[in-house]
Amino acid sequence: MDSPRIRVLPQHLVNQIAAGEVVENAASVVKELVENAIDAGAARVTVEAERGGLDLVRVTDDGCGMTPDEAILAIERHATSKIASAEDLAAIRTLGFRGEALPSIASVATFEMATRTRDADAGTRVSAAGGTVRSEPAACPPGTSISVRDLFRDVPARLKFQKGERTQSAAIRDVLDRIALANPRVHMSLISNGRRAVEHLPCERLADRVAVVFGREASGETADVAGGRDGVRVTGVLGEPSRAKPDPSRVVLLVNGRPVFDLAIRRAVASAYGVLLPQGSWPVAVVRVDLDPADVDVNVHPRKSEVRFRSPREVAGIVFGVIAEAVASAPWSASTTVASPAPAGGASAEGRMGGASAGGPIDPAWTGAREAIALPWPAPVEAPPPPLRDHDLFATPVASRGRMRFADLRYVGQVANTVLVCEGDGVVVFVDQHAAHERVNYERLWRGLSGGGIASEPLMFPEVVRLPPDEAGRVEDAVPSLARAGFEVEPWSGDSVAVRAVPAVLRGRSAAAVVRECLAAASDGSEASGDSRIRKVVATVACHASVRAGDPLDEREARALLASMDGIDLAGYCPHGRQSVVVHPLPAVLRWFGR
Amino acid sequence: MEFTAAKKDFTTALGKAQGIPEQKNLSSVMANVLLESVGTDAVRLTAQSYEVTLVTTFPAKVAIEGRMALSGRSLFDATRMLPDAPVSLKGLPNHWADLVAGRTEYKVPGILPDNMPDRQEPQTTDEVKVPREMLLEMVERVGFAMSSDEGRPNLNGIFLKVDPLAGNARVEAVATDGHRLARLVRQVGEAQAPHAFGVIVHRKGVAELKRFLDEADTEVAAGFQRNAVVFRVSSGYLLVRQIELDYPDYQRVVPTDFKWKFTVDRTEFARAVQRAAVVISADKTPLVRLKLEGGRLQVLAQDPERGDAHTEIDIQYSGEPLEISYNNRYLLDALGALPGHDVLLSVKDLSSATTVANPSDEGVLQLIMPVRV
């Protein structure tokens, strides 16, 4: 038998191998083609998919189109209009550049392209199947339309591993949504099995596109982000932390306009929300990082879904800084804001509601359903449509005009020994007593820590606390953080520690449970920085020092709690990120009764 | 069963029982009190909870002997509103009762008396005679310092310790919540106790003791048994469950060598602390700072939102300057629980307890832990 000989592979086979990397499924076809369309300067991109894209993917754009020569060249391997030299490769501003996509796709499917430049009289039709390429003049509108049929028909191994139609469709939609977020001005539609599945009208503001892509329900009230330094510009839109869900894909990262995955930056976004975000939950957030293309290598991955920054830590740091700042000034962070009294003329509360913002975006929190329904749909392109669907129009943790002082609220009473009910100017306010008190205590402790330190009360009888064996070993590490929070803890015998002093704020509560939890917080994860450890410890202390759900409060105590919430940042959220204040506009409440 | 009693006798007996029956779950048998005739001229009232049993007998004219178990809550509420006239109670076939005084009549719900749990009878082994005044003093000067933290059950009561001496006994009562401690020591009359012993009297019993001692004999026999303490007077007894745990070694935390000592007018000092407390919001750790220098004591408090307070008191002091902070509530409690015109504060160091005492009555001692800021 002949031993195998090394030989150069035929071009068609090379393309099929490359396709293995580039073309994984129908969604990756959509991604490549839509990105090409965007690179071609399209203002409108339409994607048609049949049977999850396996039967047909057609992407039609109104971009610059190609001349007949270019059109043939385009499906040659490594033919691209996007770069010409190695210098260009180091400064990529387009989405594609490798020149692999079209030949790869053409090698695993029946490929047809119709394209015409704006000033050409006639277009070109190029079709490729099974390694042969044919080209002929054709009539077509300006731009490019590429049809990919019978994907993987000649690659049974790949076809066998394709997921179901539903999954494919969802993946296509997901790809399209991400590109839509990166290009809010581009009109994008998806027609799936002949039905219009997605219609992203052009938007001037990213926030509007975010609202359409995710839905206002999922994002809550959004805050815009803009900032940066050292040549790194960070922009984007942040969703409300109280709507966070345990789904990290809600954080979309765009690097120089390209949707990419980057764990470090995603984590930086979450940490910038800080204590507002429940552990493991993710808000809707679209963060766009623009930087000198020379500082980022997009040529890491054939599908370009990952990038490599020249200085990843620095970029993550800048993202963190900018977003933390935006979070601090976000409407939900202020949370103590509600409608201010209406200007003269808007005497009735009803009038106040309707009078919301003439030109600006309509605040979902304060817009009655009637106003929303009255809006035309689809709206004219110049004025992006406000989202229609919001099941939570009335109940809102925050609103955004004028500051409410909790001390000025009329205290109505306590419900279930847990929720304080108050009446304010045109609003009914519900306060979770534990969450609110916890936040107040947390802020005070934190201020105390940055001021003179946290008051510590030595125990008359040191308490000996038994720990789980794995934690006992970490006590030494945790002692400094605990000491800063007002604990005096020292290893005792075996798995026990002696607690000699506790933060004075605990006021007579048993130290054992607090110390156990604080030790766990202080020794949690080796990567946690000292600062985040101490924050966790302080949050634990604040939790234990606070009134609990189920504690009856008399009116004096309830009022003291409400008064203490004024002047506290983020009073609307507990340190673990749970919401502590819900404001219902009075008219909405009255409407329950048809009044 | 049917009886008639003077309104005062009846209300006094009920008043002693009123805190004991179950208040929340009114369908519980424990929500009822038991009334039994004792011969034809007295009625015995029994109220029980898990921690406390009260038995008290009051004079009454018994028309029909027997027993009744009636809803404590209904009985208290109705009796409070009765006109000033002899009270008569008459059992009805459905175990309810007719409560009549003058021309007012209530029907009070009740249950079959056999359904009531067995009464806890005292079986004391050791006994010591204690003046009623000392027990009242114990409740007032010590009781406030008990812990209500269920996480530290051994502190949920007053530790009562009896040391027999020749012919009499030394009785010591201590309460602490781990942040402050109150101690009362008194010599009392005869003790039939062969050895020293200590028990923790459950806090629920401490609250009842004061009511129990209302209009009682001047001398109370305090008896001790395996699981309970029994306070007995001629009209009945109050049995309080013991907390069968070790009490912490409190002797160890009473400091002895002091670096600073000063005496100050008790009322004036308490008022200064109250003045300072004005700036402390109710929901915060209420800290007051004492500054001792030369011949004056400064009492200070500050709050970032509500401002500062500063009061000065002239005192006789020429020792070293001192600056120390306390939980304002603990300090006020201690001052309020002390007898006498003056108060003596003794400080060993900033991490040991400060003693607050009456310079002329060593029997009462208050300890409070300072707060390190």
Interface residues (C-beta under 8 A of the other chain):
Chain A: H437 V440 R444 R447 G452 G453 A455 S456 E457 P458 L459 M460 F461 E463 A501 A504 V505 R507 G508 R509 S510 A512 A513 R556 E557 A560 L561 A563 S564 G567
Chain B: S147 D149 G151 R152 T176 D177 G178 H179 R180 L181 P248 D249 Y250 V253 S281 A282 D283 K284 T285 L287 P304 E305 S325 N327 S351 S352 A353 L367 M369 P370 V371 R372 V373
